[in-house]
């Protein structure tokens, strides 16, 4: 059985930290290999080059131009790469915000994902308080966050915690100060559904 696990959430919530913490114990518990697919690792250099040509700012990763022209192709390529691994029998742990796809329930749509019934889909929404996320963004000092920080009031309007129908099926994870028991419980929920 192959797993397609999405680790989603807004910037600074701890998606990458969580995924890196989970992957080894997840592989041990599942008894199978997982690949780690981080959107920023796969597409960061390409997007920087493209935005440098378009806006002369290689770190422009949140402007309307980026969101309109590069966001969706990045996500499609990320999901297609995960699917290639799944077809080889390798489970995928995918790290990306994917907030629009959460709202539109696309990550549960097998036709949109182009995966069969033999793939177990799990979607983890990582969240923390806005100020905690902002502080983490400031501390990491990633130039890709410059636009976000310079336009924080605009960016914060896009932040949300899923609720109602958009929350159905999500594995919610509060990454403010998780302990070992929280990680173990999440692994159990990922593997058992």
N, C-alpha and C positions, 0 to 999 in steps of 0.2 A: 504494500500500500504506500502510495506517495502522498506527501503533504505539501500544500501550497499555503504558507503562513505569511500573512501580511502584518508588518509592524508599522502602524500608521499613527499620525498625530502631528501637531503643529511643531514649529521650530522650538528647540530648547526644552522639549518635554522629556527627552532621554531615549528616543527611539533606537539610535545606534548603540548606545551604552547597553540598553536592554537586550538587543539582538545579540551582541557579542557575549553578553553574560549567559544567554540562553543556549547558544548553538551547541556547545560541547555536551552539556547535560541532556539536551534534547536529542542529540544523536545517540547518546548512550541509552536513554530511556526508550527511544524508538527502535534501536537496533539497526539503524540504516543511516546512510549519508545524507547530509543537507549541504546545499551550497548557499552562501551568503551573497545576496545581490543588493547592494546599496546604490540607490539612484545617483547620489553624489559621486561615488567612486566610478560608476559606469559612464556617466554623462557629464561630470563636472568640467573636465578639460575641454570637451567638445563645446559645451554651452558657453564656457568662458571665451573660447576663440570666436564663436558665432556672435556673442554679444559685443565683443571688442570691435568686430567689424561693423555691427549695426549701430552701436551707441557709443563706441569708444570707451566703454566701461566693462571690462571683463568680469567684474563681480556683480553685475546687474542681473539678479536672479529672481526679482520680485516685481519688476516694473510691469505695467500693462503690456508693453511690447513682448517681453519674455512670456508672460502668462498667455498671451494670445497666440504666439507663433511657435514656441519651443516646448512649453509644458506638456501638452498632450502627446507629441511625438516621443518625448523622453519616456513618459509613462507607458506608452504602447510598446516601445522597445524593451523596457524593463520587464513587462509582463510576457512579451514574446520570448525573452531570454529565459525567464522562469519556465515557460512551457517547454522550451527545447530541453531543459534539464529534466523536467518531469517525464517527458517522452523517453528519456534514457534511464528512468527509474530512480532519479536523484531528486529528493525533496528540495524545496526552495523556501528560504527565509528571506522575504523581500522587505527592504526598508525604504519607505518614502512617505511623504505627508498624505497624499491621496485623499485629501479632505472632500473634494468635489465628488469623487467616486464613492466615498462613504455616504454622503448625503443622497446620492442617486442610486445607492444600493448595487452598483456595478460589480463590486468585489464578490458578490454572492451570485452573480449572473454567469452561469457556466458558458452560455453562448458568447457573451461579451469577452470572457476570459479565454474562450476556446479550449476548455478542458473538459474531459469526460467525467463520468460518474465514479471512475476508479481513483479520482483525486479527492482527498479530504481537504476542504477549504476551511481555514481558520483566519479570522481577522481580529487583530488585537489593536485596540485604540489606547494609546499611551497619552496620559494627560497629567497636568499639574497646574497649579495656580499661575495666572498670567505673570505676576511679578517674579515668581520663581523661574519661569521660562525666560523672561527678559534678562534676569540676572545671569542665568547660565549662558545665554547668547553673548552678553557683554564679556563674561569671563573667558569664553573660548576664543574670542578675538578673531573669528573667521571673516575674512574680507567679503565673503558672499552674503553676510548678514548686514552689510552697510546700508543697503537700500531699505531693508526692513526696519532697522533702527532709526534711520533718518526720517522714515515715514511711519513711525510706530502707531500713531492714532489711526491711520488708514489700515495698516496691517492688522491691528487688533480687532478691527471690525470683521475680519475674516475668521478669527478664532472662534471656536465653538466646542462644546462637549455634546456629542450625539445624545439625543433624547427621543422619546416616542418611537415611531416606526423605524427611524434610521439607526436606532440602538439595538434592534432585534438581531440576535445572532452575534453581536460584537462581544469580544472578551475585553472588558474594561480593565485597565491597569493604571493605578495611581502611582506614578514614578517620583513622587515627592521625596519619600524616604523609605523605599521598600526594604524588607528584610528577607532572610533566607526562606522563610515560610511562604512569603509572597511569591518568590520566584518558583519554588517547588509547586505551589498551587497552580500557577499559570502553566507550567509545563504539563501538569496533569490535565488541565482543561484543554490545552492544545491537542494532546494525544487522545483524550477520551471524548472530546466534544461537549 
